[in-house]
Amino acid sequence: MSNSLIQQYMYKKVKKGLLLEGEGSDAAFGTPNLDEQFIQTNLQPLLSDELKKEDDPPSFHLLQPETGELVIGQAQLLLSERSVFTHQYIIPTERKEEWLRSPEKIFQTQFVSNYDEDREVALEELSDIPREKAENIFRKKQELFYSLKIDESIFKKLLYACLAAAESAKTVYISLDVPLPEQNRHAVALLELLYIHLPYAAREVFGAVSFQKAAAKQKNVHLMFVEQGSIRLRNHVFENQFVFDFTTKRISGVDMEGQKHEYLDFAYDALQTASKMDDFFLFAERALKGLRLNDQLNISYYNRLCAIYLLDVMDYDGYERDKLGILQLLLALLQKNHKEKPEIIEITGKILQREKLQKDGMITKEYMKAVFDIHQITGLVEAVEFTVRTLAYYHEEPLCKELWSMLDKYPRLYKHVLTFMDDIKGSYQEVISLHLDDKLSQRQSLEAYLSNMANLLHAHVFFIDDKEFVKRVKKRLLIEVKISSRPFAIAEKFFDFLWQNSIHPAFVRAVMPDIKLELLKLAQLERLQLEDVRIFGELFLSAHAMEDSALYKKGVEGEIFGLLHALHAAFFEKIDHVESLTELVDSYLLEDTKQAGKNMIKEGELFQPFERLVLFFQRSEGRRIEHDKLFAFLAIYSSETQMLEYIMWSYKKYGMQDGNYVRALKGYLVGDRNSIWKNKDYQRKLKAIRSQSFKKLLKEVKRKRSGKFSLLFGKYGFFFVLLVLLAAGGFLFI
C-alpha cells in the first residue's frame, strides 16, 4: 500500500451464544486501495471473537505489523445485531510518525459504531483521522491512580515493563480491579499515560490491546489488559512475562529492587508536573541514531541518556553515580554517525573539562580507553589536556606505564599529548622523562626499542634534534652493533628501519655516522662475508650515504673503507669498469684485499666472471697475473667443468702473448694432482678446442706426462708400476 492516504477497514462478526436470538451473517468493508493480503495477514487476526456478555467493554487496539503501518482500531459489541463490530484505521508507514509523536491523536480517535450495509458509497480514504474532544490526560491522572490503586513504585514498574517488553518481544499482562463496564476507559487512559512516557524508538514498535477476555500471546502486542480473574500464574502463557494483577495485588516478572533508574525518575517527575518529555526524546533519538534497535530500546541507555541530558542544567548526580558507564555510552553513541551528533560531542567535552582528570584508580584504565577512542573518532580537544593531567597524576605509579602503553595505539592523540607537555615548559618534564626511561629502556627488546623510538619521533619533532634523545638512541644502537656476530647486518637493519618508517633525515644524519664508523672499527678481514660488502655499499656508497663519506676516509677506518670499497667495486659494480685493484686500494692493503676477495669467491663459488677472478691474482707492482697461483686455486676449489671453462676463456686472453700463462697452464695440466687431463672426457674436450697453438701445447703436455711415466717404469719396474696403476683405480697415464 503505497498510497499516503489513511485506509479504513470495518468488520461485522456475528456471534453465536449472544444474549439475543436471531439470524445474521459476517460482513467486511474496506477502502478500495486496501490490499487483500494485508487484510488477511494483519487485520483479521486482530478481529475479536471474544465479546460475548452484555456488559463486555469495547476493546481498543494499537498495533504495528512488520510491514510498518500503524493500525488503530476498536471492537465493540452490537447487541441489537448480535455481532461484534470492529473499525480500524490503517496509517501508512511514511505518515505514522505524526501519530506516534502526538499520542493524543491516537487516543482521541473517533470510531464508527456501526456500518450501514445498504450504503452504496464505498469507504473513503482519509487524509486525517477524526478525533473526539477529550480531557487532557494529565487531568485524569489523579483520579485514575486513585481508582486503580497505582502509586509511584507501580507506575515505574509498569513503564519499565512496557519498555522491556518492546525490547524483548515479551508481553505485559494487566488485570484491573475495576467494574467491567469501566474497563476500557481506565485501560485506555492508563495506556495513554504509559505511552506518552515511552521513548520514540519504543513507540515505533509498541502494540497494545485494552481488553481481552483471556490472556494469550498475540503477535506485535506488548501490553494486554485482560478480564478480572483470568490471570492464573500456573498458566504457561505467563511464564517469563510481566504480570500486574491488581485484583490480587500481585506483580511478577519485574525485579527493580535496589536499582536506580534515572529514566523512570525523570518520567515520573514529568508525570507529576504534567510536563511533556519530547525534548528529551528528541535528544535521545538524535543520540541513538545509527545504533541497533535493541540498543535504542535498552533502559540502561535511557538511564544514562537522562543523566547526560540533565548535565545541560548542571545536574551531575546521575553522572557521578555512573561515570564510566556514561562515558562508555557517549563513546557508543559517537561510534555511529558522530558528525550528526554535535550535542553529544559538546557534552563529552564539558564532562572532560569539568573532571579535569580521572582520579578513580578502579575505573581509570577503562575510562581513559573510552577517552582515547572518543578522541580518535572526533578529535575532541578536551581529551588532550584530560589525558595529560591524568598521566601526570599517576606518573609515579605503575598504572602510568599502562596508560602510556594504551596511548601508543592512538598516534594522533599521542602526538598531541607530547606536544602539549612540551609546550608547557617545566610542568611535565618529569612525566616525559619517566616515559622516555621506560620506552627507551635497555631492557626493551630491539624490536620494541626501535618501534618506541619511531613512535616518539613521529609524535613530536622535539626529539629529532634533542641531544639527550639522540645520545640515548646512539648508545643502544652501538651496543647492538658491538655485541652482534653480524654487525653489518644489524646496522643495515637499523638503517632500513629508519627509512621504511620515514624517520626524519636530520635524525638519521645524527645517528648513523657513529654506527658506520663503529662498523669500520669492527671489520675483521678474515671474517668478512660478501653480504657485508653489499651492506657496506648500501650504507657508505649509495647516493643518500655520500653526504658524510669524508668522515670515513681517515686513519685505520679510512684504510678499511678503501679495502671494502675495492671489494664492492669488484663484486657489485660493472666489472669492465675495474681493471686493477691497485687503482682502488693502497699497495700495503692489496694483499689483504686480495685474500678477502679469494675467501668470498671460494665460499660462494663465485669463480665467474673470470674478469673479476683474475683481479685477485694480480701482482702488487702492476697488472700482471700470478697464473700459477690462480690455477692452483681453481684446482683446489673449483669443479672440473669450471676449470675447463676458465682454460678456454683464459687461453684466448693470455695464451698468445703471455709466456707466464702458458708455463702455468702446462704446469697445471702436467703436474697438478687435480689436473683435468687425467679425465679422458675432459681430455677430449680440451683437444676439441680449435686452436693450432693450443693443440701444440697439448702435445707437449702429453709428451711430458709420457716422459714422467717412462722415468717411473725405469726406476721401479713393470710389476710395481702395474700395482700402482691398479691401486689408483685404473687411471691410464699416456
Secondary structure, DSSP 8 states (H G I E B T S, - for coil): ----SBEEEEEEEE-TT-SS------EEEE-TT--HHHIIIIIGGG------STT---EEEEE--TT--EEEEEEEEEGGGTEEEEEEEEE-GGGTHHHHS-HHHHHTB---S---TT--S----BSS--B-----HHHHHHHHHHHHT--HHHHHHHHHHHHHHHHHT--EEEE--S-GGGHHHHHHHHHHHHHTTS-HHHHTT--EEEEESS----TT--EEEE-TT---TTSGGGTTSEEEETTTTEEES---TT---HHHHHHHHHHHTT---HHHHHHHHHHHTTS-HHHHT-HHHHHHHHHHHHGGGT--HHHHH-HHHHHHHHHHHHTTTGGG-HHHHHHHHHHHHHH-S---TTTHHHHHHHHHHHHHHH--THHHHHHHHHHHHTTTSHHHHHHHHHHTT-HHHHHHHHHHHHHSTTTTHHHHHHHHHHHT-TTS-HHHHHHHHHHHHHH-GGGTT-HHHHHHHHHHHHHHHHH-S-HHHHHHHHHHHHHHTT--HHHHHHHHHHHHHHHHHH--GGG--HHHHHHHIIIIISGGGGGGGGGGSSHHHHHHHHHHHHHHHHHHS-GGG---GGGTS-GGGHHHHHHHHHHHHHHHT---SHHHHHHTTB-TTSS-B-HHHHHHHHHHHS-HHHHHHHHHHHHHHHTTT-HHHHHHHHHHHHH-TT-GGGSHHHHHHHHTS--HHHHHHHHHHHHHHHHHHHHHHHHH-HHHHHHHHHHTTS----
